[in-house]
Amino acid sequence: MDSDFNNDKRNQKREELKTFFYKTKDCRECDLHKTRINFVFGSGNSSAPVIFVGEAPGKNEDLQGKPFVGQAGRLLDELLATIGFKRDDIFIANVLKCRPPENRDPNINEINTCKKYLFSQIEIIDPLIVCTLGRYSTQLILDTSTGINKLRGRVFRISDRLIVPINHPAAALYTPSRMQILKDDFKKVRDLLDNYQNPESITQVDEIQVQPQQGNGNKSMDSKEANDRETPESSDDKQLGLF
Ligand code: SF4
């Protein structure tokens, strides 16, 4: 009975996420649509207990329409393997769904325009943990201007959800001394997840309360607008890698 219920819930989330993808993939709300090759929605398990959130698609991601491919993606796969995860087990997304030209930093207008998509993804998947990779996703989710170096190593709680800021894997590609820190932080994600059913055993949560932002936790107008758009009749959902 319980298993049927879980399967139904999983199928419902998968369909909801897929529908959301088709309704948002032609977004032209900021100038990045002019230079993108692909809208990079994110991919993975629609019932994932953990969502990893990066910054924006790079060249390879833009070419393939998938998040975290290339060198940083391979490193992410290795780090996931150290804690017993495959991509199929988790969901990966970015703050921006389109590549900034020449991989420049996202600007504030782009983030403010695009963030509703990430918030809706989190709302649909409803993970126990959001692991933010690097400065942009961390500052967005925690609604802070504090730098990643001061936030990494701490665990935050928004409602029932834990937020775990860690460095972006690309940082370890350029600074190998950061690799052990990254491995330790991935292990922390695993430990938190393993203890989640017993919250009292999670003793190191930073109890700073962060107010959920608009669209993060509630059905937002922006998400509704996206859902009101026309759904294409034909589709190719390989890009989503949904399980
Ligand atoms: S970056 Fe986001 S807001 Fe801008 S065009 Fe792409 S999907 Fe739309």
Boltz pocket constraint, residues with backbone or C-beta under 6 A from the ligand:
constraints:
  - pocket:
      binder: B
      contacts: [[A, 24], [A, 27], [A, 28], [A, 29], [A, 30], [A, 31], [A, 32], [A, 33], [A, 39], [A, 95], [A, 96], [A, 97], [A, 98], [A, 110], [A, 113], [A, 114]]
      max_distance: 6.0
